């Protein structure tokens, strides 16, 4: 009997369908209740930093994982601030003005066996009215408890220390946003270091749109933009900036200071617009009406990110030296702003080392000097922006989601399993990287670098990926890109059938073609051409015919190729070509290259080292995969046996228990030596995924499928840094995973490799495009017709 997930409320109608289907197609309904995470926090429509933070975190967790958990909110409010919530997310409401509200909530959570962990966003002001009841409340909760401290105060008095220590003792895990906060907890509160995890304030990945374009959009063309944002209150100390502006404007009259955000609701409730009126009066006194503009509203996220991306210098002037972290500060960094800030702990941590400038609290003269320095030293400003982006990218909400999920999984014990959700297929960056001539080689961050020129390698891979995409989605727009990449390969094929690899941005072949072995490039071109030919039945006729002609033009030359990987790539091309065109000559070439690989293997392999060479370098998985393809065509058991033996050996060297660590490009892995770590490249992960799919399809071993999922999740954060390598905002893929960071550039090789991997696993796991949802049975179809949902 088959098993199908469903809900409990439609069982009666479902059983009627089963009767109509007959026993042979019967489907056994299974109630699928996901383990629940309860987040205690302020939440929209309440307007405060923690509410926004929690909404972003919860959204990221839901977007990044599938079939793993359900998240419900306990919305924190008080008698003076009551709200109407979207009860899709909000399951409970905690009124901190009413002690009984704590008791009611704890009883509800304790009774619910499905609640596996409670996560509390803690800020002292939120629970100030009933602080003692809060401590009783966390003690009453009998579920695993994680506490996020948004403020950690140093040098506490006895009462504060006792209060915080009570919370620390009760919590199963603690989350803070800076290393400074973690050090204070350990030093001043004797917190257990094993409980503490530092997870920086999350930030949004942004496409880094051109500043001049955004300034034109908002009517600020020709202006140098300074900005600050956040809910307005006197703690922002914006008068410090106003007092600095006359000296700045004297040197740079085109400066415009944007004050983005409405007055904090609590401040407005107690004080009205007193602080904003004070600032307006100060602007008039200083004659700054043409140089200061209020954006007096609660700005939607997309609009806010555009304001920040057009900002030349972001100013953070908080007067609170104990403010541990600021979301506004983090968002500005991620949007590519140069930062000038008062020395709050977060700023001192992040801005060190030419990442920004700090100035003393309230010192307008220092601030004016810092602004003028950055306005006129464009190179320094650019350096700070790049350094800031490299430091802040690890704080993307996607990375924050991974880090939080790991903490919550550990706290919940065996109550939570984590399954990554595949990102939506996004071709934006590939399209941006592609000109009418071909796909460019490199990118600076996500900006295509025209001066880097083009390579046959990248266009061959792009052709394969775009053909994969067309095969799955039949999107006719992709045909334009298929033609572009195929034409580029044609341009690189000489009259005698040989290929050149390097072409500059003026379409000239470069001297690099004379200095490098081009066999691998030729092999990749043959792989791409063979793959196009294999899709001749679904592609326009002229595309398939052109690829076939180019393939045959070069084929006779390949017999002189002896590069290990080039031979493997050619085998892949022959394998796909053979799917459409059966040719005895093709079989001769397949056996020729297969026998050469077998000979290499027998020469190098021993009881400990089961490989074709005395080292593991790049694109390793294509070697056993190619030999397996030879078996698929010829049925030669020797090819099959060596393919499996060598592939399993490779997997033993690049997989840990639950993740992949491909061979480092810092130094190859030589027989008898230790394996170099770090320096992992997306292309090697992608090639491993392609090979795993083929081994799974032929051997039907579920372990290969499991490894394929684990390897793909490397792109989504299942790696030694727990950082995403794929950028869902741009559709690009970062160029590498280093020891402490990712390489932010999103070049063609990495981006196309990710797309190949993403399309390869599409039908197997991870989201509604996967096989679980594709394998719809008759019960599903009848249910859909009857208006039921299963």
N, C-alpha and C positions, 0 to 999 in steps of 0.2 A: 504493500500500500504506500502511495506517495504521501509526502508530508508537505503541507502548504501553510504559511503563516496567515492568520486571520484574527479578527477581533471577536469578542464574545457575544455581541449584540445581534449578529445576523445568522446565528447558528440554525434557527428554524428554517429560514429561507434557503440557507445553504444546503441543508439536508434534503429539501425538496429538489434542488438541482441535482444532488447526488443520485436521487431516485431516477431522475430523467436520464442521467448519463449511463447508468448501469454500473455494476460492481467493478468491471475491468478498468474503468477510468476513475474509480473512487479516489477522493482526496481527503485525507485526514486533517481536519482543522486543528491548529495549534495556537493557543493563546500566547501572544508574544508581548510580555510586559518587561520593559527595559528597567534596569536598576536606576534609582532616582538620586540625583544630587540636589540638595536644597541649598540655595544661596540666600543668606540673610544680608540685605543691603537696601539702601535707597534705590529707587528705580523710576524711570520715566513713567508718567509725565513730570515727576518731581525734577526740578532743574538744579542739579548740583554736580560737582565733579565726580563723586563716587557713583552716582546714578549713571552717568555717562560711561564711566569706566566699566561698571558691571554689565551694562548693556552691550558694550563692545566685546568684553570678554566672553559673555554667554553666546553672542552671535558667532564669534570665532570658534568656540568649542563645537557648536552645532554644525558649522560649515566644514570643520576639519575632520569630524568623526561621524561614522554611520553605524547604526545598530549597536551602539556602545552604552548609552545612558540617556536618561531623560533629565532635563534641568528644569527645576521649578524655583520660583522666587518667593521669598518671604519679604514683602516690601516693608521697610522701616519708615514709620512716620510718627508724628506726635499730634497733640490736640490742635496745635496752631497750623499745622500743615497736613491737610488731608487731601487725598487725590482719588480719582477714578482710574482704575488700572485696566489694561488689557489682560483679561484672565486666562488667555492662552498661556502666558508666561507666569503670571502671579497667581500662586495657589493659596498663599497665606498673607495676612497683614499683621504686623507687630506694631502696636501703638505704645511707644516708649514712655508716654505720659501715664500709662495705666499699668501698674504692677501685675494685675490679673492677666493682662495680655501675654506676658512672658509665660505664665503657667499654662495658659490655654494652648499656646503654640508648642511648647515642649511636650505636652501630653499628646497632641496630634501627631507629632513627628515620632515619638516613642512607640505609638500604637501601629505605625505604618511599617510593616516588615520590609517593604520595598525601598525605603529610604536607606541608602548605604553610607552616606557621608553628608555632613553639614559644613558648609563653607561660610564663615562670617567675615564680612568686610567691616573692619573695626576702625572707627574714628571716635576719639573721646567725646566730641561734641554731640554725636548722635545719641549717646546713651547717658548724657550728663544728668538728666532729670532723675534717673532711677539707677544710678551706677551700682548700688548694692544689690538691687534686684537682678541686674544683668549678670553679676557673678553667680547668684543663686541659679539663674536660668541656665548658664552654660554647664553648671554642675548637674542640673536636673536632666539635661539631654544625655541619653544613653547610647547615642550613635557616635561613630568616629567624628572628631571635630578638627577642622582646619581653620586657623585664624590668619587673616591678612591684616597686618598693621600698616595703616596709611600714615601714621605719625608715630615716631619713637623719640621720646624726649630724653635727652641726656641729663645726668646729675639729678636724679629725682629726689624729692623729699621722702620721708618715711611712708607717708600715706600713699603717695603715687607708686612707690616701689612695691609696697605690699599689694596694692590693687593689680598692678601689671603682673607681678609674680604669680598671683592667684590664677590669672588667665593663662600664663605660660605653663603652669603645672597641669592645668586641665587639658590644654590643647594637645592633640596627637601630632599635629604638624603646624609649623609657623611659616608664613610667607612675608617677606619684606621686599622693598623695591630697590634698595641700594646696599652696597657692602658696608657703608658707614652705619646704616641702621642695624645691620646684623652685628657689627662690632659693638654698638652701644648695648644691644640686648645681652650680648655675652659679657661685656665688661661691667655694666651698671646694674644688670638684673640677674646675672649668673644663669642666663638661659642655656639650655642644653643645645650645644652646637649641632648635634645630630638631627635635631628637630627643624632646624632653620634652613629654608631655601630662599635664595635671592632670585626673584623674578622681576626684572625691570618693568616699569610702567609701559603698557603696550602702546604701539604706534601703528599708524596706517601706512601701508605701502602705497606710494603714489606714482603716477606716470611721469612726473617731472616735465610738465608742459613748459614750453618756452615762455620766459618771463615777459618779454616784450609783447607777445601775443595776448597774454592774460591782462597786461596793463591796458592794452587797447580795448579789450572786451569791457573792462570796468571804467573806462574813461580816465585812466591815469597815465596815458602815454607821455613819455618824456620825464616822468617823476622818479625820484629815488625814494623807494618806499621803506619806511620804518614801520613796524607794527608791533602790537601786543594784543592778546585776546584773553578772554575769560570773563566769568561773571564779576561785575564791577563791585569793588568795595575799597575802603580806605587802605586796607592791607596791601593793595597793589602798588601803592606809592607812585602813582603816575605823575604826580607833581614833580618828582625828581627828573623825569624826562622833559616835562614842559620847561622847567628851569634851565635845562641843558640846551634846548633847541635854539635860542637866539645865537649862540656861538656857532652852532652847526649851520644854521641858515645863512649866517654871514659868509661862510665859505662855500656853501652849496645851497643856493636859493630854491632849487627844484625839489628839495626834500619835502615829503608828505608823511606825517605820522598818523597811522590808522589805529584808533582805539576800538577794538572789535568786541562787542558783547553787551548784553543788557545788565542792569543792576541785579545783584544777587537777590533772589526773592525774599530771603530772610532779612537782608538789609533793607530792601524796599518796604517790607512790612513794618519794621521798627523805626526806620529813619527816612523813608521816602527817597527822593532823588537828591538828598542833601550833598552827597559827595560828587555826583555828576555836575550839579550846579556850581559847586566850589571849583571844579576843573574848568568849567566854561568861563567863570569869572577870571580865573588865572590866565586862560588863553587870551581873553580880551586885554587884560593888563599888559601882557607881553607882546601884543600885536601879532598873534600867531593864527589868526582866522584863516589865512590862505594855506597854512602848513599843517593844520590838524583837522582830522575828520572823524566824527563818531559814527560807527556802524552800530546803532543802538537797537539791537535785536538779538535774540537767541539764534545764532547762525546755524543753518543746516550744515551737516558734515561736508558734503560735496562743495558747497560754497566756501566754507571755512578753509578747506584744503587748497582751494584756488587762491584765496587771499594770501595764504602762507607761501604758496609757490611763487607768487609775484613779489614777495617781500625780499628786499635786498639785505636788511639787517633786522633781526628780531630782538626786541628788548624785554628783559624780564627784570622787574625792579622791586620784587617783594621785599618788605621790611622785616620779615620774620626769619631770624637766623636758624630757627629750629624746623623750618619747613623742609621735610625730608625729600620730597619729590613733587614735581609738578607735571601734570599731563600736558599743559599748554607748552611747556618747555620741550617736552618729548616730541610733540606733534610738529613743532617748528623745526627741530633737527631733522626729522624724517622728510620734511618738505624741502630740504636743501637750503635752509636759512643759515646765514652767518649769525652767531649768537653773542650778545653782550648781556651779562647777567650779574645780579648780586650773588655773593658767594654762599648760596645755600648748599647743603651737602651734595645734592644731586649735581649742581653745576660744577662744583670743585672736582667731582669724580669724572664727569663726562667731558668737560672742557679742557682738561689738562692735555698738554702736548699739541699746541697749535690747532685746537678744535674750536676755540672761542676765547672770549675775554671776560674776566670778572672785574668788578669794581666795588668799592666799599659802599655799604648801605647808605642811601641818602646823599651820596656825593655827586652832585650834578656836574661839577667841573671835571671830575674823572670820567664821567659818562660822556660828556661832550668830546673829550679828547679821544676816547675809544671809538666813538661814532665816526669822527673825522678821519681817524687812522684807517678804518675799514672802508669808508667811502672812497678814499683816494688811493689806497693800496689794493688794487683789483686782484693782483696775484695772491696776496695774503688772504683776501676774502675767499677766493676760489679754493685755496688750499684748505682753509677752515671748513668750507662746505663739504669737500670730498672727505676730509678726516671725520667730520661729523656723521656723514652718511655711512661710512664704514663702521663707526662705533655704534650707530643707532639701529642699523638694519636687523641686528639680532633681537631687537625688542619688538619686531613686527607682531601684530596680534596673533598671526598664525603660529609664531614661535612661543608666544605667551600661552596660547592654547595648549600646545604640546607640553610645556613645562607644568602648567596647572594640572593637566590630565595625569601626568606622571605622579605628581604629589598626591592627588586625590585617589588614584589607583592604589598607591602604597598605603594610604590611610585606611581605605576601605577593605584592605586585605584582598580576598578573592572575589569581592563583590562586584568589581568592575573589570571588564575586558575592553581593550581599545582596538578599534578597527578604523583605519583611515578611510576617508571619503575621497574618491578621485576628483580632482578639480575638473571643471567644465573645460572641454577642448577650446583653446583660445589661440587663434592664428594671428593676433594683432601684431606681435613683435616680428614674426616672420615676414608678414606683409610689409611692415615698415622697413625691414632690412633688405627688401627686394626692390631693385630698380628694374627698368625695362630690359637691362642686360643680364642680370643675375642677382644672386643673393650676396651681399657684402660679407667680408670675412669677419670683421670685428665691430664691437660696439663699445662706446664709452658710457658706462652705466647702461642706460637703455637707449642712448642716442647713436644711431648708425654712424660708423666712422668711414666716410667715403674714401678717405686717403688710404685705408687699409687694403682697398682693392678687392679682388675676387679670387677664389680658388676652385679648381675642378672638384676637389674633395668635398667642399661645402655644398656645391651645386648638385653633385651626385647624391649626397645624403638628402638634400632638400627635395630632390626629385622623387626619391623613394618615399619619404614621409608624406609628400603631397599626394602621391599615388595611393598610399595607404588611406589617407583621408578621403580621397575621392571614392575609393572602393567601399568605404563604410557609409559615407553620407551622400554620395552622388551629387555633391554641390557643384553646379556647373561653373561657378566663379573660380573654383580651384583649377580648372582646366587652363586658365590664363597663366597661372604660375607653373603648371606642369610644362606648358609650351616654353616658357621663359627658361626654365632650368635645362630642358632638353636642348634648346637652341644654344645655351651656353656650352654644354658638353660638345655639341657639334662644332662650335667655334674653337674649342680646345683640341679637337681631333685633326691632326695634320693629314695631308693628302695620302701619305703612305700608311695611315692607320694608327700611328703613334699619338699619344696624348701629351700635352703640356698642362701644367697645373696652375701656374701663377700668372694673374693678369692684373695690371694696375687699373686705376679708376678712369684712365683714358683708353682703356681696352687694348693696351699694348702688353705683349708677353714680356715678363721681367727677366733680368739676368739670373734670378734665383732658379729658373728652370734648367740652367746649365750646371748648377752647383749641387743639385740634389738628385738622389735616386727617385725616379718617378714611377717605379713599378707599382707601389701601393696605390697611387692615384689612378693609374690605369685599371687596376683591379677594382677599385670602387666604382669607376665609370662603367665597367662591364657588369658589375652587380646591378647598378641602377638601370642600365639599358635592358638587361635580362628581365628585371622586375616589370618594366614598362611593357615589354613584349608579352609577359604572362597575363597582362590585363587587357590585351588587344580586343577581347570580346566586348568590353564595356567602355573602352576609350574610343574617341573619334579615330577613324581608320588611318588618317594621315599621321597621327602620333605613333601608333603601333608600327606602321610601315617604316617610318623614319628611324625609330629605335632599332628595328630589326636590321636595317641596312647598315647602320653604324656599328652594331654588334658584330655583324659578319665581316665588316671591313677590318676590324682589329683582331678577330679571333685567331687567325693563322699566326699572328705575331706572338700570341701569349705562350706558345710552347717554349719560348726561350726565357720565360720568366721563372725565377727560382726563389724570389722573396717569399718567405713562409706565409705572411698575411696576404700578400698579393694573390698567391695561388688560392687561398681560402676565399677571398672576395670573388675571384673569377669562378670558382666552383659554385658560389651562391648565384652568380649571374647565369651560369649554365643550367643550374637546377631550375630557376624560374623560366628561363628561355624554353627549356624542355617541357614545361607544363603546357605550352601552347604549340610548340613546333617540335615534333619528334624527329631527330636527325641522328643517324649512326655516327657521324663525325663528332657530334656533341658528346656522345658516350665515350668516344676515344679520348677526348680531352679530359673528361671527368675522371676516367681511370688513370690517365697520365698523371694528373695532379694528385689524385688520391694515393696512388702508389708512391709518389714522392714524399707525401706527408707520412705514410706508413714507414718508409725507409728512414726518414728523419727521426721518427718516434723510436724505432728499434735501435737506432744508433745512440740516442741520448737517455732513454728510459732505463731505470733500474728498479730495485725493490722499493726504494724510498722516493725516487723522483720520476714520476710518470708523466713525462712531458716531451714535446717535440724539439725543444731547445734546452740549453743549460741555464736558462733564465726565463722569468716571466716579465713581459714588458707591457705594451699597450694592446688593446683589442684582442686579448688572449682568447676569449670565448669563441671567436669566429673560427678558430682552428678545429676544435672538436665538433663544433656545429657543422662546419663544411664537410668533415669526414662522415658525419651522420647523414647529411644530405646525399653524399655519394652512396651510402648504404640504401637510402630510400629509393634511389633510382636503379641501382645494380643488384641489390639483394646480397651483396658480398658481406658475409658475417664478420670477416676480419675488420672491415671498416667500422662495423657496428661496435664490435668489442673494444677496439682502440678508442673510438669516439667516447664511449661511456667511461672507460677507465681513465682517460685523460681529463674528461670533463669533471668527473667526481673528484679527481685530484685537485683540479683548479678550484672547485667549490670549497674544498677543505682548507685552502689557503686564503680565501677571500670572505668566507662567512664566519661570523661568530654565532652564538646561540640564536640570536634574533635579529641580526642586521648584517649588512654587507660592508666590507672595507676593501675596495679594489686596490690593485697594485699602485703604489705611489709614483707620481711622475717626478718626485724628487730624486729617486734612484731606483733602478729596476731590482727585482728580487732574483739574485743569483743563487744557484744550487749551492748549499753548504753555508750560506750566510743568513743573517737575520733579515727579516722583512722590514723595510722602511715603512713608517707610518705617515699619515697625512698626505696632502697633495693628491686628493682623489678627484677624478674628472668625470663629469656626467656621461661622456661618451662610453666609458668602460662599463658603467652601470647599465646603460641602455643596451649595449651589445650583449651583456650577460642576460638581460631580460629576454632579448630575442632568442638567444640560445636555449634558455630554460623553457621557453614556450615550445620550441621544436622537440626538445628531449621529452617534455611532458606528453606531447601529442603522439610520439612514437612509442615511448616506454610505458605510458599510462601510470606513471609513478606520481602520487599526490605530493610527495616531498618536493618535486620540482616545481609544482604549482605553488606550494607554500613558500619556497625560496623566491619564486618570481614575485609574489606579493611583498615579501620582506624587502627585496631589492628595490621594487618601485617605491616603497615607502621611504627609502633613502631620500628621494626627492622631496618628501613631505615632512621630514623631520626625524625619521628613524635612522639617525647617524650619530657619530660621537659628539657632535655639538648640540644635537637636538634642535637644529635650525633647518628651516625650509631651504631648499636649493632651487626649487621652481618658484618663480614670481607670478602669482595668479593675477596680479594687478596689470602687468604688462603682457603676459603670455610668454615672457622670456625665461631663460634659465641661467642662473649664475654660473660663471665659468669654472668654478672649482671650490672644493671644500678643503680649507687649510687647517692648521692646528688650532687656531683660535678664532677664525672668522671665515666667511665666505668671500670669494672674489666677486665683487658687485657687477663687473662687466658681464654683459649678456650677449655673447657673440653667436655667430651662426652655428658653429659646431655644437655648442652646448644646447642651444635652443632647439635645433633640429633633432638632436639626439633625444632630448626629453620627449618631443612630439612622437618620435618613432616608438619610444617605450610606452607612452600614454596610449597610443592607438593599438599597440600590441596587446596590452592587458585589458583592453576595453570590454571584452565579453566575458572576462573571468571573475572579476571581483570588484568591490569597492563602492558602487553607487548604482542608481536605477538604470544606468546604461549597461550594467553588467549582466552576466548570464542568468542570475537568479530571476531577473525581471524579463529577460528575453524568453526563458523557457516557460511561456504561458501555456496552460493546458486548456482543455475544453471547458472545464469548470469556470476558469477565469473569464473566458469569452462569453459564456452564457450569463455569468454573473454581471458582466458589463452590460449585456443587452437588457438584463432585467433591472438595471439601475442599482445593483448591489456593489459593494466595495469589499474586496478581500485582501 
